[in-house]
Amino acid sequence: MTAQQTKTRAEKRRYLLRESMTKIAPLQDAVELGIATENEITELNTWKHYHVALNRLHITTAKMIVCFIFTISY
C-alpha cells in the first residue's frame, strides 16, 4: 500500500467517524433525556456498533472501507 493510499483511507475513516457521531449524538441525547423511542434506541445501538467497528479498523491492512446502509422505518 502506498503512502497516498494510506492517507486516503485514513481521511475516509475520519470522515465516516465524524458522520457516525452526527447520527449518534441526537439519538444519545434522546436516550439520556428519557424520551427515546424503541426505534431510536435500536438505531443508536446500531450506529454505536458501526462506530466502534470503524474505529478498530486497521487502514493499512483493510481491503476497503464499507459503509453500512440503514433502512429505518418510522
All heavy atoms as a GROMACS GRO file, in nm:
protein
  606
    1MET      N    1   0.084  -0.116   0.000
    1MET     CA    2   0.000   0.000   0.000
    1MET      C    3   0.090   0.124   0.000
    1MET      O    4   0.185   0.133   0.075
    1MET     CB    5  -0.090  -0.002   0.124
    1MET     CG    6  -0.171   0.125   0.139
    1MET     SD    7  -0.282   0.126   0.281
    1MET     CE    8  -0.390  -0.006   0.234
    2THR      N    9   0.055   0.218  -0.084
    2THR     CA   10   0.135   0.340  -0.093
    2THR      C   11   0.098   0.436   0.019
    2THR      O   12  -0.008   0.422   0.083
    2THR     CB   13   0.112   0.411  -0.228
    2THR    OG1   14  -0.024   0.460  -0.232
    2THR    CG2   15   0.138   0.318  -0.345
    3ALA      N   16   0.184   0.533   0.040
    3ALA     CA   17   0.158   0.634   0.142
    3ALA      C   18   0.030   0.712   0.108
    3ALA      O   19  -0.048   0.745   0.198
    3ALA     CB   20   0.276   0.729   0.154
    4GLN      N   21   0.008   0.738  -0.020
    4GLN     CA   22  -0.113   0.810  -0.062
    4GLN      C   23  -0.239   0.729  -0.034
    4GLN      O   24  -0.339   0.781   0.012
    4GLN     CB   25  -0.106   0.847  -0.211
    4GLN     CG   26  -0.226   0.928  -0.259
    4GLN     CD   27  -0.246   1.057  -0.183
    4GLN    OE1   28  -0.151   1.129  -0.153
    4GLN    NE2   29  -0.371   1.087  -0.149
    5GLN      N   30  -0.233   0.598  -0.057
    5GLN     CA   31  -0.348   0.512  -0.029
    5GLN      C   32  -0.378   0.510   0.121
    5GLN      O   33  -0.494   0.516   0.161
    5GLN     CB   34  -0.322   0.370  -0.079
    5GLN     CG   35  -0.326   0.357  -0.230
    5GLN     CD   36  -0.283   0.218  -0.275
    5GLN    OE1   37  -0.185   0.164  -0.223
    5GLN    NE2   38  -0.355   0.162  -0.371
    6THR      N   39  -0.274   0.501   0.200
    6THR     CA   40  -0.291   0.502   0.345
    6THR      C   41  -0.353   0.634   0.390
    6THR      O   42  -0.446   0.636   0.471
    6THR     CB   43  -0.156   0.480   0.416
    6THR    OG1   44  -0.104   0.354   0.375
    6THR    CG2   45  -0.172   0.483   0.567
    7LYS      N   46  -0.305   0.744   0.336
    7LYS     CA   47  -0.359   0.875   0.370
    7LYS      C   48  -0.505   0.887   0.328
    7LYS      O   49  -0.588   0.935   0.406
    7LYS     CB   50  -0.277   0.985   0.301
    7LYS     CG   51  -0.325   1.124   0.331
    7LYS     CD   52  -0.244   1.228   0.259
    7LYS     CE   53  -0.302   1.366   0.284
    7LYS     NZ   54  -0.238   1.469   0.204
    8THR      N   55  -0.538   0.840   0.210
    8THR     CA   56  -0.675   0.845   0.161
    8THR      C   57  -0.768   0.763   0.249
    8THR      O   58  -0.878   0.806   0.284
    8THR     CB   59  -0.682   0.795   0.015
    8THR    OG1   60  -0.600   0.879  -0.066
    8THR    CG2   61  -0.825   0.797  -0.038
    9ARG      N   62  -0.724   0.644   0.287
    9ARG     CA   63  -0.806   0.559   0.375
    9ARG      C   64  -0.823   0.621   0.513
    9ARG      O   65  -0.929   0.613   0.572
    9ARG     CB   66  -0.745   0.420   0.386
    9ARG     CG   67  -0.762   0.340   0.260
    9ARG     CD   68  -0.707   0.202   0.275
    9ARG     NE   69  -0.724   0.127   0.152
    9ARG     CZ   70  -0.695   0.000   0.140
    9ARG    NH1   71  -0.646  -0.068   0.243
    9ARG    NH2   72  -0.714  -0.063   0.027
   10ALA      N   73  -0.718   0.683   0.564
   10ALA     CA   74  -0.727   0.748   0.695
   10ALA      C   75  -0.826   0.864   0.690
   10ALA      O   76  -0.906   0.882   0.781
   10ALA     CB   77  -0.589   0.796   0.739
   11GLU      N   78  -0.821   0.941   0.582
   11GLU     CA   79  -0.915   1.052   0.566
   11GLU      C   80  -1.058   1.001   0.556
   11GLU      O   81  -1.150   1.059   0.614
   11GLU     CB   82  -0.879   1.134   0.442
   11GLU     CG   83  -0.752   1.214   0.457
   11GLU     CD   84  -0.703   1.275   0.326
   11GLU    OE1   85  -0.762   1.247   0.219
   11GLU    OE2   86  -0.604   1.350   0.331
   12LYS      N   87  -1.078   0.893   0.481
   12LYS     CA   88  -1.211   0.834   0.466
   12LYS      C   89  -1.263   0.786   0.602
   12LYS      O   90  -1.378   0.810   0.638
   12LYS     CB   91  -1.206   0.718   0.367
   12LYS     CG   92  -1.337   0.648   0.346
   12LYS     CD   93  -1.436   0.736   0.273
   12LYS     CE   94  -1.559   0.655   0.233
   12LYS     NZ   95  -1.657   0.735   0.164
   13ARG      N   96  -1.177   0.720   0.679
   13ARG     CA   97  -1.219   0.673   0.810
   13ARG      C   98  -1.255   0.790   0.902
   13ARG      O   99  -1.357   0.786   0.971
   13ARG     CB  100  -1.112   0.585   0.875
   13ARG     CG  101  -1.162   0.532   1.010
   13ARG     CD  102  -1.073   0.429   1.070
   13ARG     NE  103  -0.948   0.487   1.112
   13ARG     CZ  104  -0.857   0.423   1.183
   13ARG    NH1  105  -0.877   0.298   1.218
   13ARG    NH2  106  -0.746   0.482   1.217
   14ARG      N  107  -1.174   0.894   0.903
   14ARG     CA  108  -1.205   1.012   0.985
   14ARG      C  109  -1.339   1.072   0.945
   14ARG      O  110  -1.420   1.109   1.030
   14ARG     CB  111  -1.094   1.116   0.974
   14ARG     CG  112  -0.973   1.086   1.060
   14ARG     CD  113  -0.878   1.204   1.069
   14ARG     NE  114  -0.825   1.244   0.940
   14ARG     CZ  115  -0.716   1.191   0.883
   14ARG    NH1  116  -0.648   1.095   0.944
   14ARG    NH2  117  -0.674   1.234   0.766
   15TYR      N  118  -1.363   1.080   0.815
   15TYR     CA  119  -1.490   1.133   0.765
   15TYR      C  120  -1.607   1.047   0.814
   15TYR      O  121  -1.707   1.098   0.865
   15TYR     CB  122  -1.489   1.139   0.612
   15TYR     CG  123  -1.625   1.165   0.553
   15TYR    CD1  124  -1.679   1.293   0.553
   15TYR    CD2  125  -1.700   1.061   0.499
   15TYR    CE1  126  -1.805   1.316   0.501
   15TYR    CE2  127  -1.826   1.084   0.446
   15TYR     CZ  128  -1.878   1.211   0.447
   15TYR     OH  129  -2.003   1.234   0.395
   16LEU      N  130  -1.595   0.915   0.801
   16LEU     CA  131  -1.702   0.824   0.842
   16LEU      C  132  -1.724   0.828   0.993
   16LEU      O  133  -1.838   0.820   1.040
   16LEU     CB  134  -1.672   0.682   0.795
   16LEU     CG  135  -1.674   0.663   0.643
   16LEU    CD1  136  -1.625   0.523   0.606
   16LEU    CD2  137  -1.812   0.690   0.585
   17LEU      N  138  -1.617   0.841   1.070
   17LEU     CA  139  -1.630   0.854   1.216
   17LEU      C  140  -1.706   0.982   1.252
   17LEU      O  141  -1.793   0.980   1.339
   17LEU     CB  142  -1.493   0.851   1.283
   17LEU     CG  143  -1.426   0.714   1.290
   17LEU    CD1  144  -1.280   0.728   1.332
   17LEU    CD2  145  -1.501   0.621   1.385
   18ARG      N  146  -1.674   1.091   1.185
   18ARG     CA  147  -1.746   1.217   1.210
   18ARG      C  148  -1.893   1.203   1.174
   18ARG      O  149  -1.982   1.248   1.247
   18ARG     CB  150  -1.684   1.333   1.132
   18ARG     CG  151  -1.558   1.391   1.192
   18ARG     CD  152  -1.517   1.521   1.124
   18ARG     NE  153  -1.511   1.515   0.980
   18ARG     CZ  154  -1.404   1.477   0.908
   18ARG    NH1  155  -1.293   1.442   0.970
   18ARG    NH2  156  -1.409   1.476   0.777
   19GLU      N  157  -1.920   1.141   1.060
   19GLU     CA  158  -2.057   1.123   1.016
   19GLU      C  159  -2.135   1.036   1.115
   19GLU      O  160  -2.251   1.065   1.144
   19GLU     CB  161  -2.061   1.059   0.877
   19GLU     CG  162  -2.021   1.153   0.765
   19GLU     CD  163  -2.116   1.271   0.754
   19GLU    OE1  164  -2.238   1.251   0.738
   19GLU    OE2  165  -2.068   1.386   0.761
   20SER      N  166  -2.073   0.932   1.164
   20SER     CA  167  -2.144   0.846   1.259
   20SER      C  168  -2.173   0.921   1.388
   20SER      O  169  -2.279   0.903   1.448
   20SER     CB  170  -2.067   0.716   1.285
   20SER     OG  171  -1.945   0.740   1.350
   21MET      N  172  -2.083   1.008   1.430
   21MET     CA  173  -2.108   1.086   1.551
   21MET      C  174  -2.225   1.183   1.531
   21MET      O  175  -2.298   1.211   1.626
   21MET     CB  176  -1.983   1.162   1.594
   21MET     CG  177  -1.878   1.073   1.659
   21MET     SD  178  -1.939   0.971   1.796
   21MET     CE  179  -1.999   1.094   1.910
   22THR      N  180  -2.244   1.234   1.410
   22THR     CA  181  -2.358   1.323   1.386
   22THR      C  182  -2.490   1.246   1.396
   22THR      O  183  -2.593   1.305   1.426
   22THR     CB  184  -2.350   1.395   1.251
   22THR    OG1  185  -2.357   1.300   1.145
   22THR    CG2  186  -2.224   1.478   1.238
   23LYS      N  187  -2.486   1.117   1.371
   23LYS     CA  188  -2.605   1.033   1.387
   23LYS      C  189  -2.624   0.991   1.532
   23LYS      O  190  -2.736   0.985   1.582
   23LYS     CB  191  -2.594   0.907   1.300
   23LYS     CG  192  -2.577   0.934   1.153
   23LYS     CD  193  -2.701   0.993   1.095
   23LYS     CE  194  -2.688   1.005   0.944
   23LYS     NZ  195  -2.804   1.065   0.882
   24ILE      N  196  -2.513   0.963   1.601
   24ILE     CA  197  -2.519   0.914   1.738
   24ILE      C  198  -2.562   1.023   1.836
   24ILE      O  199  -2.644   0.997   1.926
   24ILE     CB  200  -2.382   0.856   1.781
   24ILE    CG1  201  -2.355   0.725   1.704
   24ILE    CG2  202  -2.373   0.835   1.930
   24ILE    CD1  203  -2.214   0.670   1.720
   25ALA      N  204  -2.511   1.142   1.822
   25ALA     CA  205  -2.533   1.249   1.922
   25ALA      C  206  -2.680   1.276   1.952
   25ALA      O  207  -2.720   1.273   2.070
   25ALA     CB  208  -2.461   1.377   1.879
   26PRO      N  209  -2.766   1.302   1.853
   26PRO     CA  210  -2.906   1.331   1.889
   26PRO      C  211  -2.979   1.209   1.943
   26PRO      O  212  -3.068   1.223   2.029
   26PRO     CB  213  -2.969   1.379   1.758
   26PRO     CG  214  -2.878   1.333   1.650
   26PRO     CD  215  -2.742   1.322   1.711
   27LEU      N  216  -2.942   1.090   1.897
   27LEU     CA  217  -3.004   0.969   1.950
   27LEU      C  218  -2.964   0.948   2.096
   27LEU      O  219  -3.047   0.912   2.180
   27LEU     CB  220  -2.963   0.848   1.865
   27LEU     CG  221  -3.013   0.849   1.721
   27LEU    CD1  222  -2.944   0.740   1.639
   27LEU    CD2  223  -3.164   0.833   1.716
   28GLN      N  224  -2.837   0.973   2.126
   28GLN     CA  225  -2.790   0.961   2.265
   28GLN      C  226  -2.858   1.063   2.354
   28GLN      O  227  -2.895   1.033   2.467
   28GLN     CB  228  -2.638   0.978   2.270
   28GLN     CG  229  -2.578   0.954   2.407
   28GLN     CD  230  -2.596   0.810   2.453
   28GLN    OE1  231  -2.571   0.717   2.378
   28GLN    NE2  232  -2.639   0.791   2.576
   29ASP      N  233  -2.878   1.184   2.302
   29ASP     CA  234  -2.949   1.287   2.378
   29ASP      C  235  -3.089   1.239   2.414
   29ASP      O  236  -3.134   1.255   2.528
   29ASP     CB  237  -2.959   1.417   2.297
   29ASP     CG  238  -2.825   1.487   2.282
   29ASP    OD1  239  -2.730   1.453   2.356
   29ASP    OD2  240  -2.816   1.577   2.197
   30ALA      N  241  -3.160   1.181   2.318
   30ALA     CA  242  -3.296   1.133   2.342
   30ALA      C  243  -3.297   1.025   2.450
   30ALA      O  244  -3.384   1.024   2.538
   30ALA     CB  245  -3.357   1.080   2.212
   31VAL      N  246  -3.198   0.935   2.444
   31VAL     CA  247  -3.189   0.830   2.546
   31VAL      C  248  -3.163   0.891   2.683
   31VAL      O  249  -3.230   0.857   2.782
   31VAL     CB  250  -3.079   0.726   2.510
   31VAL    CG1  251  -3.050   0.635   2.628
   31VAL    CG2  252  -3.120   0.646   2.388
   32GLU      N  253  -3.068   0.982   2.692
   32GLU     CA  254  -3.033   1.044   2.820
   32GLU      C  255  -3.148   1.124   2.878
   32GLU      O  256  -3.163   1.134   3.000
   32GLU     CB  257  -2.909   1.132   2.804
   32GLU     CG  258  -2.783   1.051   2.782
   32GLU     CD  259  -2.661   1.136   2.751
   32GLU    OE1  260  -2.669   1.261   2.757
   32GLU    OE2  261  -2.556   1.077   2.718
   33LEU      N  262  -3.231   1.182   2.791
   33LEU     CA  263  -3.346   1.259   2.838
   33LEU      C  264  -3.467   1.171   2.869
   33LEU      O  265  -3.568   1.219   2.919
   33LEU     CB  266  -3.385   1.364   2.732
   33LEU     CG  267  -3.286   1.478   2.713
   33LEU    CD1  268  -3.323   1.559   2.591
   33LEU    CD2  269  -3.282   1.566   2.838
   34GLY      N  270  -3.455   1.043   2.837
   34GLY     CA  271  -3.564   0.951   2.864
   34GLY      C  272  -3.680   0.963   2.767
   34GLY      O  273  -3.792   0.924   2.800
   35ILE      N  274  -3.654   1.017   2.648
   35ILE     CA  275  -3.762   1.037   2.551
   35ILE      C  276  -3.740   0.959   2.422
   35ILE      O  277  -3.810   0.981   2.324
   35ILE     CB  278  -3.782   1.187   2.520
   35ILE    CG1  279  -3.652   1.249   2.465
   35ILE    CG2  280  -3.830   1.262   2.643
   35ILE    CD1  281  -3.667   1.392   2.416
   36ALA      N  282  -3.645   0.868   2.422
   36ALA     CA  283  -3.615   0.790   2.302
   36ALA      C  284  -3.721   0.684   2.279
   36ALA      O  285  -3.769   0.621   2.373
   36ALA     CB  286  -3.477   0.725   2.314
   37THR      N  287  -3.755   0.665   2.152
   37THR     CA  288  -3.846   0.556   2.116
   37THR      C  289  -3.764   0.428   2.108
   37THR      O  290  -3.640   0.431   2.103
   37THR     CB  291  -3.911   0.584   1.980
   37THR    OG1  292  -3.808   0.585   1.879
   37THR    CG2  293  -3.986   0.716   1.978
   38GLU      N  294  -3.832   0.315   2.101
   38GLU     CA  295  -3.762   0.186   2.085
   38GLU      C  296  -3.682   0.186   1.956
   38GLU      O  297  -3.570   0.134   1.951
   38GLU     CB  298  -3.862   0.070   2.086
   38GLU     CG  299  -3.920   0.042   2.223
   38GLU     CD  300  -3.814   0.004   2.325
   38GLU    OE1  301  -3.721  -0.074   2.293
   38GLU    OE2  302  -3.823   0.052   2.439
   39ASN      N  303  -3.738   0.244   1.852
   39ASN     CA  304  -3.668   0.252   1.724
   39ASN      C  305  -3.540   0.334   1.735
   39ASN      O  306  -3.436   0.298   1.680
   39ASN     CB  307  -3.760   0.311   1.616
   39ASN     CG  308  -3.703   0.298   1.478
   39ASN    OD1  309  -3.651   0.193   1.442
   39ASN    ND2  310  -3.711   0.405   1.400
   40GLU      N  311  -3.546   0.445   1.807
   40GLU     CA  312  -3.428   0.529   1.827
   40GLU      C  313  -3.321   0.458   1.909
   40GLU      O  314  -3.201   0.471   1.880
   40GLU     CB  315  -3.467   0.661   1.892
   40GLU     CG  316  -3.544   0.753   1.800
   40GLU     CD  317  -3.601   0.874   1.871
   40GLU    OE1  318  -3.640   0.863   1.989
   40GLU    OE2  319  -3.606   0.981   1.807
   41ILE      N  320  -3.362   0.381   2.007
   41ILE     CA  321  -3.267   0.306   2.088
   41ILE      C  322  -3.197   0.200   2.002
   41ILE      O  323  -3.074   0.184   2.009
   41ILE     CB  324  -3.337   0.242   2.209
   41ILE    CG1  325  -3.384   0.351   2.306
   41ILE    CG2  326  -3.244   0.142   2.280
   41ILE    CD1  327  -3.479   0.302   2.413
   42THR      N  328  -3.273   0.132   1.919
   42THR     CA  329  -3.216   0.032   1.828
   42THR      C  330  -3.120   0.097   1.730
   42THR      O  331  -3.010   0.048   1.705
   42THR     CB  332  -3.328  -0.042   1.752
   42THR    OG1  333  -3.412  -0.108   1.848
   42THR    CG2  334  -3.272  -0.142   1.654
   43GLU      N  335  -3.162   0.210   1.673
   43GLU     CA  336  -3.078   0.283   1.579
   43GLU      C  337  -2.948   0.329   1.645
   43GLU      O  338  -2.839   0.317   1.588
   43GLU     CB  339  -3.156   0.403   1.524
   43GLU     CG  340  -3.084   0.475   1.412
   43GLU     CD  341  -3.165   0.592   1.358
   43GLU    OE1  342  -3.284   0.608   1.392
   43GLU    OE2  343  -3.106   0.670   1.281
   44LEU      N  344  -2.958   0.379   1.768
   44LEU     CA  345  -2.840   0.423   1.842
   44LEU      C  346  -2.742   0.307   1.861
   44LEU      O  347  -2.622   0.323   1.836
   44LEU     CB  348  -2.880   0.480   1.978
   44LEU     CG  349  -2.765   0.518   2.071
   44LEU    CD1  350  -2.678   0.627   2.010
   44LEU    CD2  351  -2.821   0.561   2.207
   45ASN      N  352  -2.792   0.193   1.903
   45ASN     CA  353  -2.704   0.077   1.924
   45ASN      C  354  -2.638   0.034   1.794
   45ASN      O  355  -2.519  -0.002   1.793
   45ASN     CB  356  -2.782  -0.038   1.987
   45ASN     CG  357  -2.812  -0.012   2.132
   45ASN    OD1  358  -2.736   0.054   2.201
   45ASN    ND2  359  -2.924  -0.062   2.179
   46THR      N  360  -2.711   0.038   1.684
   46THR     CA  361  -2.654   0.002   1.554
   46THR      C  362  -2.543   0.098   1.515
   46THR      O  363  -2.435   0.056   1.473
   46THR     CB  364  -2.765   0.000   1.447
   46THR    OG1  365  -2.866  -0.092   1.486
   46THR    CG2  366  -2.709  -0.040   1.311
   47TRP      N  367  -2.568   0.227   1.530
   47TRP     CA  368  -2.465   0.326   1.497
   47TRP      C  369  -2.343   0.313   1.587
   47TRP      O  370  -2.230   0.329   1.542
   47TRP     CB  371  -2.522   0.468   1.506
   47TRP     CG  372  -2.592   0.510   1.381
   47TRP    CD1  373  -2.726   0.528   1.364
   47TRP    CD2  374  -2.532   0.539   1.255
   47TRP    NE1  375  -2.752   0.565   1.235
   47TRP    CE2  376  -2.635   0.574   1.166
   47TRP    CE3  377  -2.401   0.539   1.207
   47TRP    CZ2  378  -2.610   0.607   1.033
   47TRP    CZ3  379  -2.377   0.573   1.075
   47TRP    CH2  380  -2.481   0.607   0.989
   48LYS      N  381  -2.365   0.283   1.714
   48LYS     CA  382  -2.252   0.267   1.806
   48LYS      C  383  -2.166   0.147   1.767
   48LYS      O  384  -2.043   0.153   1.770
   48LYS     CB  385  -2.300   0.254   1.950
   48LYS     CG  386  -2.341   0.387   2.011
   48LYS     CD  387  -2.379   0.368   2.157
   48LYS     CE  388  -2.400   0.501   2.225
   48LYS     NZ  389  -2.425   0.483   2.370
   49HIS      N  390  -2.231   0.038   1.729
   49HIS     CA  391  -2.156  -0.080   1.683
   49HIS      C  392  -2.074  -0.046   1.559
   49HIS      O  393  -1.957  -0.086   1.548
   49HIS     CB  394  -2.251  -0.197   1.653
   49HIS     CG  395  -2.295  -0.270   1.775
   49HIS    ND1  396  -2.220  -0.370   1.832
   49HIS    CD2  397  -2.406  -0.256   1.851
   49HIS    CE1  398  -2.284  -0.416   1.938
   49HIS    NE2  399  -2.396  -0.348   1.952
   50TYR      N  400  -2.134   0.025   1.466
   50TYR     CA  401  -2.065   0.068   1.344
   50TYR      C  402  -1.946   0.156   1.380
   50TYR      O  403  -1.836   0.137   1.328
   50TYR     CB  404  -2.163   0.143   1.253
   50TYR     CG  405  -2.098   0.212   1.138
   50TYR    CD1  406  -2.050   0.141   1.029
   50TYR    CD2  407  -2.085   0.351   1.136
   50TYR    CE1  408  -1.991   0.206   0.922
   50TYR    CE2  409  -2.026   0.416   1.030
   50TYR     CZ  410  -1.979   0.343   0.922
   50TYR     OH  411  -1.921   0.408   0.817
   51HIS      N  412  -1.968   0.251   1.470
   51HIS     CA  413  -1.864   0.346   1.508
   51HIS      C  414  -1.744   0.273   1.571
   51HIS      O  415  -1.629   0.300   1.537
   51HIS     CB  416  -1.922   0.448   1.607
   51HIS     CG  417  -1.831   0.561   1.639
   51HIS    ND1  418  -1.818   0.672   1.559
   51HIS    CD2  419  -1.746   0.580   1.744
   51HIS    CE1  420  -1.730   0.754   1.613
   51HIS    NE2  421  -1.685   0.701   1.725
   52VAL      N  422  -1.772   0.179   1.661
   52VAL     CA  423  -1.665   0.102   1.725
   52VAL      C  424  -1.590   0.017   1.622
   52VAL      O  425  -1.467   0.013   1.621
   52VAL     CB  426  -1.721   0.014   1.839
   52VAL    CG1  427  -1.617  -0.085   1.889
   52VAL    CG2  428  -1.770   0.102   1.953
   53ALA      N  429  -1.664  -0.051   1.535
   53ALA     CA  430  -1.601  -0.135   1.433
   53ALA      C  431  -1.513  -0.052   1.341
   53ALA      O  432  -1.401  -0.090   1.307
   53ALA     CB  433  -1.707  -0.209   1.352
   54LEU      N  434  -1.562   0.064   1.302
   54LEU     CA  435  -1.486   0.152   1.215
   54LEU      C  436  -1.360   0.202   1.285
   54LEU      O  437  -1.252   0.208   1.226
   54LEU     CB  438  -1.573   0.270   1.172
   54LEU     CG  439  -1.518   0.366   1.070
   54LEU    CD1  440  -1.481   0.294   0.941
   54LEU    CD2  441  -1.620   0.475   1.041
   55ASN      N  442  -1.372   0.234   1.411
   55ASN     CA  443  -1.258   0.282   1.488
   55ASN      C  444  -1.150   0.174   1.504
   55ASN      O  445  -1.031   0.204   1.508
   55ASN     CB  446  -1.303   0.330   1.626
   55ASN     CG  447  -1.199   0.413   1.694
   55ASN    OD1  448  -1.146   0.507   1.637
   55ASN    ND2  449  -1.169   0.378   1.817
   56ARG      N  450  -1.193   0.048   1.509
   56ARG     CA  451  -1.098  -0.063   1.523
   56ARG      C  452  -1.034  -0.105   1.391
   56ARG      O  453  -0.939  -0.183   1.390
   56ARG     CB  454  -1.170  -0.184   1.583
   56ARG     CG  455  -1.209  -0.165   1.727
   56ARG     CD  456  -1.283  -0.285   1.778
   56ARG     NE  457  -1.314  -0.272   1.919
   56ARG     CZ  458  -1.393  -0.353   1.984
   56ARG    NH1  459  -1.451  -0.454   1.922
   56ARG    NH2  460  -1.415  -0.334   2.112
   57LEU      N  461  -1.085  -0.055   1.282
   57LEU     CA  462  -1.037  -0.093   1.150
   57LEU      C  463  -0.893  -0.046   1.129
   57LEU      O  464  -0.861   0.071   1.149
   57LEU     CB  465  -1.127  -0.032   1.043
   57LEU     CG  466  -1.098  -0.066   0.899
   57LEU    CD1  467  -1.122  -0.215   0.874
   57LEU    CD2  468  -1.185   0.017   0.808
   58HIS      N  469  -0.807  -0.138   1.091
   58HIS     CA  470  -0.669  -0.103   1.061
   58HIS      C  471  -0.661  -0.067   0.912
   58HIS      O  472  -0.673  -0.154   0.826
   58HIS     CB  473  -0.575  -0.219   1.092
   58HIS     CG  474  -0.571  -0.253   1.237
   58HIS    ND1  475  -0.497  -0.181   1.327
   58HIS    CD2  476  -0.636  -0.348   1.310
   58HIS    CE1  477  -0.514  -0.230   1.447
   58HIS    NE2  478  -0.599  -0.331   1.441
   59ILE      N  479  -0.641   0.060   0.885
   59ILE     CA  480  -0.649   0.106   0.747
   59ILE      C  481  -0.538   0.053   0.658
   59ILE      O  482  -0.553   0.048   0.538
   59ILE     CB  483  -0.653   0.261   0.740
   59ILE    CG1  484  -0.530   0.321   0.807
   59ILE    CG2  485  -0.780   0.314   0.800
   59ILE    CD1  486  -0.516   0.468   0.790
   60THR      N  487  -0.429   0.011   0.716
   60THR     CA  488  -0.319  -0.038   0.633
   60THR      C  489  -0.341  -0.182   0.587
   60THR      O  490  -0.283  -0.226   0.489
   60THR     CB  491  -0.184  -0.030   0.708
   60THR    OG1  492  -0.195  -0.104   0.829
   60THR    CG2  493  -0.146   0.114   0.735
   61THR      N  494  -0.427  -0.256   0.657
   61THR     CA  495  -0.450  -0.395   0.620
   61THR      C  496  -0.590  -0.421   0.565
   61THR      O  497  -0.615  -0.526   0.509
   61THR     CB  498  -0.428  -0.489   0.741
   61THR    OG1  499  -0.515  -0.450   0.846
   61THR    CG2  500  -0.284  -0.484   0.786
   62ALA      N  501  -0.680  -0.326   0.580
   62ALA     CA  502  -0.816  -0.344   0.531
   62ALA      C  503  -0.820  -0.334   0.379
   62ALA      O  504  -0.752  -0.251   0.320
   62ALA     CB  505  -0.908  -0.239   0.592
   63LYS      N  506  -0.898  -0.419   0.318
   63LYS     CA  507  -0.913  -0.416   0.172
   63LYS      C  508  -0.987  -0.290   0.129
   63LYS      O  509  -0.955  -0.229   0.030
   63LYS     CB  510  -0.989  -0.538   0.123
   63LYS     CG  511  -0.919  -0.668   0.153
   63LYS     CD  512  -0.819  -0.698   0.047
   63LYS     CE  513  -0.760  -0.836   0.074
   63LYS     NZ  514  -0.627  -0.850   0.027
   64MET      N  515  -1.092  -0.254   0.203
   64MET     CA  516  -1.168  -0.134   0.174
   64MET      C  517  -1.253  -0.098   0.294
   64MET      O  518  -1.273  -0.179   0.384
   64MET     CB  519  -1.257  -0.152   0.051
   64MET     CG  520  -1.362  -0.257   0.066
   64MET     SD  521  -1.457  -0.265  -0.086
   64MET     CE  522  -1.556  -0.408  -0.050
   65ILE      N  523  -1.301   0.021   0.294
   65ILE     CA  524  -1.391   0.066   0.399
   65ILE      C  525  -1.532   0.064   0.341
   65ILE      O  526  -1.559   0.121   0.237
   65ILE     CB  527  -1.354   0.208   0.448
   65ILE    CG1  528  -1.216   0.205   0.514
   65ILE    CG2  529  -1.460   0.260   0.545
   65ILE    CD1  530  -1.167   0.340   0.557
   66VAL      N  531  -1.619  -0.004   0.412
   66VAL     CA  532  -1.756  -0.019   0.365
   66VAL      C  533  -1.849   0.053   0.460
   66VAL      O  534  -1.839   0.038   0.581
   66VAL     CB  535  -1.795  -0.168   0.358
   66VAL    CG1  536  -1.938  -0.185   0.312
   66VAL    CG2  537  -1.700  -0.243   0.266
   67CYS      N  538  -1.939   0.131   0.407
   67CYS     CA  539  -2.041   0.198   0.487
   67CYS      C  540  -2.162   0.108   0.501
   67CYS      O  541  -2.199   0.038   0.406
   67CYS     CB  542  -2.087   0.327   0.420
   67CYS     SG  543  -1.964   0.454   0.416
   68PHE      N  544  -2.221   0.108   0.618
   68PHE     CA  545  -2.347   0.037   0.637
   68PHE      C  546  -2.458   0.129   0.589
   68PHE      O  547  -2.455   0.248   0.609
   68PHE     CB  548  -2.370   0.004   0.784
   68PHE     CG  549  -2.273  -0.094   0.840
   68PHE    CD1  550  -2.183  -0.057   0.937
   68PHE    CD2  551  -2.271  -0.223   0.794
   68PHE    CE1  552  -2.093  -0.148   0.989
   68PHE    CE2  553  -2.182  -0.316   0.845
   68PHE     CZ  554  -2.092  -0.278   0.943
   69ILE      N  555  -2.555   0.070   0.526
   69ILE     CA  556  -2.672   0.145   0.483
   69ILE      C  557  -2.787   0.105   0.574
   69ILE      O  558  -2.818  -0.012   0.588
   69ILE     CB  559  -2.705   0.117   0.336
   69ILE    CG1  560  -2.588   0.158   0.247
   69ILE    CG2  561  -2.834   0.188   0.296
   69ILE    CD1  562  -2.604   0.121   0.103
   70PHE      N  563  -2.845   0.204   0.635
   70PHE     CA  564  -2.953   0.177   0.729
   70PHE      C  565  -3.087   0.212   0.664
   70PHE      O  566  -3.102   0.319   0.606
   70PHE     CB  567  -2.937   0.262   0.855
   70PHE     CG  568  -2.812   0.231   0.930
   70PHE    CD1  569  -2.699   0.309   0.914
   70PHE    CD2  570  -2.808   0.123   1.015
   70PHE    CE1  571  -2.583   0.280   0.983
   70PHE    CE2  572  -2.692   0.092   1.085
   70PHE     CZ  573  -2.579   0.171   1.069
   71THR      N  574  -3.180   0.122   0.674
   71THR     CA  575  -3.317   0.148   0.634
   71THR      C  576  -3.397   0.154   0.763
   71THR      O  577  -3.410   0.057   0.834
   71THR     CB  578  -3.371   0.037   0.544
   71THR    OG1  579  -3.283   0.022   0.433
   71THR    CG2  580  -3.512   0.069   0.497
   72ILE      N  581  -3.448   0.271   0.788
   72ILE     CA  582  -3.518   0.292   0.913
   72ILE      C  583  -3.662   0.326   0.883
   72ILE      O  584  -3.692   0.416   0.806
   72ILE     CB  585  -3.451   0.404   0.994
   72ILE    CG1  586  -3.306   0.364   1.021
   72ILE    CG2  587  -3.527   0.434   1.121
   72ILE    CD1  588  -3.219   0.476   1.065
   73SER      N  589  -3.751   0.251   0.944
   73SER     CA  590  -3.894   0.276   0.927
   73SER      C  591  -3.945   0.355   1.045
   73SER      O  592  -3.920   0.321   1.159
   73SER     CB  593  -3.968   0.143   0.918
   73SER     OG  594  -3.918   0.066   0.812
   74TYR      N  595  -4.016   0.458   1.016
   74TYR     CA  596  -4.079   0.540   1.122
   74TYR      C  597  -4.228   0.524   1.112
   74TYR      O  598  -4.286   0.507   1.014
   74TYR     CB  599  -4.042   0.688   1.108
   74TYR     CG  600  -3.896   0.710   1.141
   74TYR    CD1  601  -3.801   0.718   1.043
   74TYR    CD2  602  -3.858   0.725   1.273
   74TYR    CE1  603  -3.668   0.740   1.074
   74TYR    CE2  604  -3.725   0.747   1.305
   74TYR     CZ  605  -3.631   0.756   1.204
   74TYR     OH  606  -3.500   0.778   1.237
   0.00000   0.00000   0.00000
